[in-house]
Amino acid sequence: MRKLAFGISAALAHVAEKVSKKPKTKRERSRKHGESRLKHRTEDIKGQRLLTRMPSQDRHLSSSCGSYVKTEPSSPSSSLVDTGSHHSPSGNSDASGGYVNGGGRHSHALDSPPMFNPGMLGGGAACLRRYEECAGVVADDSPIKCEYMLNAIPKRLCLVCGDVASGYHYGVASCEACKAFFKRTIQGNIEYSCPATNECEITKRRRKSCQACRFMKCLKVGMLKEGVRLDRVRGGRQKYKRRLDAENSAYLGLGIPPPAKKPLTKIVSHLLVVEPEKIYAMPDPTMPDGDIKALTTLCDLADRELVVIIGWAKHIPGFSTLSLADQMSLLQSAWMEILVLSIVFRSLPCEDEIVYAEDYVVDEEQARISGLLDLHVAILPLVRRYKKLRIEKEEFVTLKAIALANSDSMHIENIEAVQRLQDSLHEALQDFEGSQHPEDPRRAGKLLMTLPLLRQTATKAVQHFYGIKMQGKVPMHKLFLEMLEAKA
């Protein structure tokens, strides 16, 4: 009985406590209910914010969730795989931001390195590590085809500071901050002075530290002052028009016609913008000097440049409109010609030396010791030919695109589409020569006549690399081997 009485009294006390806490009026009960709902809502929002800050491995997904959660890379350039064009409702994300299928293997092939960034293509341990990580993806058991490369879209970086580029501004891939800075400088006619030695490093974090060096870098990477609209400032368009009228009237007063303007064609201007940055060989310092080190360095360099070529080809005006099969056919047929032409253009300032990369220059004696003499002898006549013509960079980038479009592939599906691409590039070269070299009406023809020698040199280069493959002296990347065998 005592236990029962104690239980009843405890229950009554509990009920009394609840009654004492219960609001006495309807208004008070409504206020308490609103406060409770607000508290729960606040807790939900805090929980969602916390979830977005948690690493992916700490998040718990409901089995009924029909979407995926994608982790972002720690930096804009921390992952080379393209994650924007493959949506899988049942896919999970790996730590690098790329999707992994059920078996734990990447569903992406090697993507082309982001172009126009010397930090990506040049020297540095970070670059080498990222390239090796991607090469690990290529080393998968499944066969690698270059259509994966063509479908991948590299993330562009600002050429000025290295931040993520929002598009092409004033002729250069750049971010919104550098675009606005360049525009303000030109429109305000601002002059800066560097407090140091005009060599300040311009990065995403330090781009505001020195305006003078930042503006110089804008000009160095190719931003065009002419691209800034002057009518955005007070009296801009009328002021510009009055200045032109004054200039023209000065010429007319002397009885001399004003000088003809010589703007570049859109295609040539675009090809200059999408031209890749300098590439570095990065020889292994731990390997002893000799033919093995030279061949290993050259094969690795050729493979990386092949990746760059595939990324560059996608930005040639009209190339992406071709079918994927025709894009592959053109690349498989002409990639060595493009690679050789790039080496030749880099070698023009040198005398009897071949500049395979900015940090890998080989003379005849070094070529003989390293087993590269055949390749050296094959490339030198082409270097001398272009030296004699004094080829300019605008002509080089256009000729490189023409070499791709004019490849001798026998597997083209849509011949008319390829012919249209060829015609547009030939017309761009003709227009450039007509505006820039009117004194030499046959200059475009002279440049086009170098393409047969370029093809012969590329054939010798393919034979050289194929001989290295047959000897089995040095390892080769899978993509490079596939493209090499397509040419052999």
C-alpha positions in Angstrom: 0.0 0.0 0.0 2.9 2.3 0.8 4.4 1.7 -2.6 1.1 2.3 -4.3 0.5 5.5 -2.4 4.0 6.7 -3.2 3.4 6.0 -6.9 0.1 7.9 -6.9 1.5 10.9 -5.1 4.4 11.0 -7.6 2.0 10.9 -10.5 -0.1 13.6 -9.0 2.9 15.7 -8.4 3.9 15.3 -12.1 0.5 16.3 -13.2 0.5 19.3 -10.9 3.8 20.3 -12.3 2.5 20.1 -15.9 -0.6 22.0 -14.9 1.4 24.7 -13.3 3.5 25.1 -16.5 0.5 25.2 -18.8 -0.4 28.7 -20.0 -3.4 30.0 -18.2 -4.9 32.0 -21.1 -5.4 31.3 -24.8 -3.2 34.2 -25.8 -0.3 32.9 -23.7 -0.8 29.4 -25.1 -0.6 30.8 -28.7 2.6 32.8 -27.8 4.2 29.7 -26.3 3.4 27.6 -29.4 4.9 30.3 -31.7 8.1 30.4 -29.7 8.4 26.6 -29.9 7.9 26.6 -33.7 10.5 29.3 -34.1 13.0 27.4 -31.9 12.6 24.2 -34.0 13.0 26.2 -37.2 16.2 27.9 -36.0 17.6 24.5 -35.0 16.8 23.1 -38.5 18.6 26.0 -40.2 21.6 25.6 -38.0 21.7 21.9 -38.8 21.6 22.6 -42.5 24.4 25.1 -42.3 26.5 22.7 -40.3 25.9 20.0 -42.9 27.1 22.1 -45.7 30.4 22.7 -43.8 30.9 19.1 -43.0 33.2 16.9 -45.1 31.4 14.5 -47.4 32.5 11.4 -45.4 30.7 12.9 -42.3 27.4 13.5 -44.0 24.6 10.9 -43.8 22.4 10.6 -46.8 18.9 9.1 -46.5 18.4 6.0 -48.6 15.3 7.6 -50.1 17.3 10.6 -51.5 17.2 10.5 -55.2 20.0 13.0 -55.8 23.7 13.1 -55.3 25.9 15.3 -53.1 29.0 16.6 -54.9 32.0 17.7 -52.9 33.8 20.8 -54.3 37.6 20.6 -54.8 39.6 22.6 -52.2 40.8 24.9 -55.0 39.6 25.8 -58.5 42.5 23.7 -60.0 42.6 20.8 -57.6 40.8 18.3 -59.9 41.3 17.7 -63.6 38.3 15.5 -64.1 35.2 17.1 -65.6 32.3 16.8 -63.1 29.9 19.1 -64.9 28.6 16.9 -67.7 28.0 13.5 -66.1 25.0 13.4 -63.8 24.3 10.2 -62.1 21.3 10.1 -59.7 22.8 7.2 -57.8 26.4 8.4 -57.8 28.4 9.4 -54.8 31.2 11.8 -54.8 34.8 11.0 -54.0 37.1 13.3 -52.1 38.4 15.1 -55.2 35.0 16.1 -56.5 34.9 13.4 -59.2 32.3 10.7 -59.3 33.1 7.1 -58.5 30.9 4.3 -59.7 29.8 1.4 -57.7 33.0 -0.5 -58.1 35.0 2.4 -56.8 36.6 3.3 -60.2 36.5 6.7 -61.8 33.9 7.1 -64.5 36.0 9.8 -66.2 39.0 9.6 -68.4 42.0 12.0 -68.3 40.9 15.6 -68.9 43.1 18.2 -70.6 45.0 20.4 -68.2 43.5 23.9 -67.9 45.1 26.0 -70.5 46.6 29.5 -70.5 48.1 29.0 -67.1 51.9 28.7 -66.9 51.5 27.3 -63.4 49.6 24.4 -64.7 51.7 23.6 -67.7 55.0 24.7 -66.4 57.3 23.5 -63.7 56.5 22.9 -60.1 55.9 19.9 -57.9 52.2 20.6 -57.6 51.8 20.5 -61.4 53.7 17.2 -61.6 51.6 15.7 -58.8 48.4 16.7 -60.5 49.5 15.3 -63.8 50.6 12.0 -62.2 47.2 11.7 -60.5 45.5 12.1 -63.9 47.9 9.6 -65.4 46.7 7.2 -62.8 43.2 7.6 -64.1 44.5 6.8 -67.6 46.2 3.7 -66.3 42.8 2.1 -65.8 42.1 -1.3 -67.4 39.5 0.1 -69.7 40.8 1.3 -73.1 41.3 5.0 -73.3 39.9 6.8 -76.3 40.4 10.5 -77.1 36.7 11.2 -77.3 36.8 11.5 -73.5 39.3 14.2 -73.9 37.1 16.0 -76.5 34.0 15.8 -74.3 35.8 17.2 -71.2 35.7 20.9 -70.6 38.6 22.3 -68.7 38.1 25.0 -66.1 39.6 28.3 -67.2 41.7 30.4 -64.9 42.3 34.1 -65.0 45.6 34.8 -66.8 46.3 37.8 -64.6 45.8 36.5 -61.0 45.0 32.8 -61.4 41.4 33.1 -60.0 38.6 31.3 -61.8 37.9 33.1 -65.0 34.3 34.2 -65.7 34.9 34.4 -69.5 36.9 36.3 -72.1 37.2 40.0 -71.3 39.1 42.3 -73.6 40.5 39.4 -75.4 41.8 37.4 -72.5 40.4 34.7 -70.1 40.0 36.7 -66.9 38.1 37.0 -63.7 35.5 39.7 -62.9 37.9 41.5 -60.5 40.7 41.9 -63.1 38.2 42.8 -65.8 36.8 45.6 -63.6 40.3 46.7 -62.6 41.4 46.9 -66.3 38.3 48.8 -67.3 38.6 51.3 -64.5 42.2 52.0 -65.3 41.6 52.6 -69.0 38.4 54.6 -68.6 40.0 56.8 -65.9 43.3 57.1 -67.7 45.0 56.2 -64.4 48.8 55.9 -64.1 50.3 53.7 -61.4 53.8 53.5 -60.0 55.3 50.4 -58.3 56.9 51.1 -54.9 59.3 48.2 -55.5 61.0 46.9 -58.7 58.1 46.4 -61.1 58.3 42.7 -60.5 55.5 42.2 -57.8 53.8 38.8 -57.9 50.2 39.0 -58.9 48.0 36.2 -57.4 44.4 35.9 -56.3 45.4 36.9 -52.7 47.9 39.6 -53.6 46.4 41.2 -56.7 45.5 44.3 -54.8 49.0 44.8 -53.4 50.4 46.6 -56.4 48.2 48.2 -59.0 51.1 49.1 -61.3 52.3 45.5 -61.6 48.7 44.2 -61.9 48.1 46.6 -64.8 51.4 45.6 -66.5 50.4 42.0 -66.2 47.0 42.7 -67.8 48.8 44.2 -70.8 51.4 41.4 -70.8 48.9 38.6 -71.1 47.2 40.4 -74.0 44.3 42.5 -72.6 43.3 45.0 -75.3 42.9 48.7 -74.4 40.8 49.1 -77.6 38.2 46.7 -76.1 37.2 49.1 -73.3 34.1 51.2 -74.3 34.9 54.8 -73.7 31.2 55.8 -73.8 30.9 54.5 -70.2 32.6 57.7 -69.0 31.4 61.3 -69.3 31.3 62.3 -72.9 33.2 59.1 -73.9 31.7 58.3 -77.3 31.5 61.9 -78.5 35.0 62.6 -77.2 36.4 59.6 -79.1 34.5 60.6 -82.3 35.8 64.2 -82.0 39.4 62.9 -81.6 39.0 60.7 -84.8 37.5 63.6 -86.7 40.4 65.8 -85.7 43.0 63.2 -86.7 41.3 62.6 -90.1 41.0 66.4 -90.8 44.7 66.8 -90.1 45.5 64.3 -92.7 43.0 65.7 -95.2 44.3 69.2 -94.7 47.7 67.9 -95.9 46.1 66.2 -98.9 47.1 62.8 -97.4 44.5 60.0 -96.9 44.3 58.8 -93.3 46.2 55.6 -92.6 44.2 52.5 -93.0 43.2 50.6 -89.8 44.5 47.1 -89.7 42.4 45.1 -87.2 43.0 41.4 -86.9 40.3 39.1 -88.1 38.1 37.5 -85.5 39.5 34.0 -86.1 43.1 35.1 -85.8 42.4 37.2 -82.7 40.6 34.2 -81.1 43.5 31.8 -82.0 45.9 34.1 -80.3 43.7 34.1 -77.2 43.4 30.3 -77.0 47.1 29.7 -77.7 48.5 27.6 -74.8 51.0 28.9 -72.4 54.7 27.8 -72.3 55.3 24.2 -71.4 58.3 22.8 -69.4 60.0 19.5 -69.6 60.9 19.1 -66.0 63.6 16.4 -66.4 64.0 14.0 -63.4 67.1 15.4 -61.5 67.7 12.0 -59.9 68.2 10.2 -63.2 71.8 10.1 -64.6 72.4 12.0 -67.9 72.2 9.8 -71.0 69.9 8.5 -73.7 67.4 6.9 -71.2 66.9 10.2 -69.4 66.6 12.2 -72.6 64.1 9.8 -74.2 62.1 9.5 -71.0 61.9 13.3 -70.7 60.9 13.7 -74.4 58.2 11.0 -74.3 56.7 12.5 -71.1 56.9 16.0 -72.6 55.2 14.8 -75.9 52.4 13.2 -73.9 51.7 16.3 -71.9 51.8 18.5 -75.0 49.4 16.0 -76.7 46.9 16.6 -73.8 47.3 20.4 -74.4 46.8 20.0 -78.1 43.5 18.2 -77.6 42.3 20.9 -75.3 43.4 23.6 -77.7 41.7 22.0 -80.7 38.3 22.3 -79.0 38.6 26.1 -79.1 39.3 26.5 -82.8 36.3 28.3 -84.3 34.2 25.7 -86.0 36.0 22.6 -84.8 33.5 21.8 -82.1 30.7 21.8 -84.6 32.2 18.7 -86.3 31.0 15.3 -85.3 33.0 13.7 -82.5 34.2 11.0 -84.9 35.5 13.7 -87.3 37.2 15.6 -84.5 39.0 12.4 -83.5 40.0 11.6 -87.1 41.5 15.0 -87.6 43.4 14.9 -84.3 44.7 11.4 -84.8 46.0 12.4 -88.2 47.5 15.8 -87.5 48.6 15.8 -83.8 52.3 15.2 -84.6 52.3 18.0 -87.2 50.9 20.4 -84.6 53.5 19.3 -82.0 56.4 19.7 -84.5 55.2 23.1 -85.6 55.1 24.2 -82.0 58.6 23.0 -81.4 59.8 24.7 -84.6 58.2 28.1 -83.6 59.9 27.9 -80.2 63.3 27.2 -81.9 63.2 30.2 -84.2 65.3 32.5 -81.9 68.0 29.9 -81.6 70.9 28.9 -83.9 71.0 25.2 -84.7 69.3 24.3 -81.4 65.9 22.7 -80.9 63.7 24.1 -78.1 61.6 21.1 -77.1 60.5 23.1 -74.0 61.5 26.3 -72.2 63.8 24.3 -70.0 64.9 21.7 -72.5 67.1 23.1 -75.4 69.2 20.6 -77.3 72.1 21.4 -79.7 73.5 18.9 -82.2 76.2 17.5 -79.9 73.7 16.9 -77.1 71.3 15.4 -79.6 74.0 12.9 -80.7 74.8 11.9 -77.1 71.1 11.6 -76.1 70.0 9.6 -79.1 67.9 12.4 -80.6 70.1 13.2 -83.6 67.7 11.8 -86.2 64.9 14.0 -84.8 67.2 17.0 -84.6 68.3 16.6 -88.2 64.7 16.3 -89.3 63.4 19.4 -87.6 66.2 21.8 -88.4 65.3 22.3 -92.2 61.8 23.4 -91.2 63.2 25.8 -88.6 65.4 27.4 -91.3 62.4 27.6 -93.7 60.3 29.5 -91.3 63.2 31.7 -90.3 63.6 32.7 -93.9 59.9 33.6 -94.1 60.1 35.5 -90.7 56.8 33.9 -89.6 54.9 35.9 -87.1 52.9 34.6 -84.2 49.6 35.4 -85.8 50.6 33.4 -88.8 51.9 30.5 -86.7 48.6 30.1 -84.7 46.6 30.2 -87.9 48.9 27.8 -89.8 48.7 25.4 -86.8 44.9 25.4 -87.1 45.1 24.9 -90.9 47.4 21.9 -90.4 44.8 20.3 -88.2 41.9 20.9 -90.6 44.0 19.9 -93.6 45.0 16.5 -92.3 45.1 13.6 -94.7 42.6 11.4 -92.7 40.7 8.9 -94.8 38.0 8.4 -92.2 36.1 11.8 -92.4 32.4 11.3 -92.3 31.1 14.8 -93.1 33.6 16.1 -95.8 31.5 19.2 -96.4 31.7 20.3 -92.8 35.5 19.8 -92.7 35.8 21.7 -96.0 33.9 24.7 -94.5 36.4 24.7 -91.6 39.3 24.6 -94.0 37.8 27.5 -96.0 37.2 29.7 -93.0 40.8 29.2 -91.8 42.3 29.8 -95.2 40.2 32.9 -95.6 41.4 34.1 -92.2 45.1 33.7 -93.2 44.4 35.5 -96.5 42.7 38.4 -94.8 45.5 38.7 -92.3 48.2 38.7 -95.0 46.2 41.2 -97.1 45.9 43.7 -94.2 49.3 43.2 -92.6 51.5 42.4 -95.6 49.9 44.1 -98.6 53.4 44.4 -100.1 53.7 40.6 -100.5 50.4 39.3 -102.1 51.9 35.8 -102.3 52.9 35.5 -98.7 49.9 33.3 -97.7 50.7 30.9 -100.5 54.3 30.7 -99.3 53.2 29.8 -95.8 50.8 27.1 -97.1 53.6 25.7 -99.2 55.5 24.8 -96.0 52.8 22.3 -95.0 54.2 19.4 -97.1 57.6 19.7 -95.5 55.9 19.9 -92.1 54.0 16.7 -92.8 57.3 15.0 -93.9 59.0 16.1 -90.7 56.0 14.9 -88.6 56.2 11.5 -90.3 59.9 11.2 -89.3 59.1 12.2 -85.8 56.4 9.5 -85.6 58.9 6.9 -86.8 61.4 8.1 -84.2 58.9 7.7 -81.3 57.7 4.4 -82.7 61.3 3.1 -82.7 61.6 4.1 -79.1 58.4 2.2 -78.4 59.6 -0.9 -80.2 62.9 -0.8 -78.3 61.0 -0.8 -75.0 63.7 1.4 -73.3 61.3 3.9 -71.7 57.7 3.8 -70.5 55.0 5.6 -72.5 51.6 6.9 -71.4 48.6 5.0 -72.7 47.0 8.0 -74.6 50.4 8.8 -76.3 50.7 5.2 -77.4 47.2 5.1 -78.8 47.7 8.3 -80.9 51.2 7.1 -81.9 49.8 3.8 -83.2 47.0 5.6 -85.1 49.8 7.4 -87.1 52.1 4.5 -87.5 
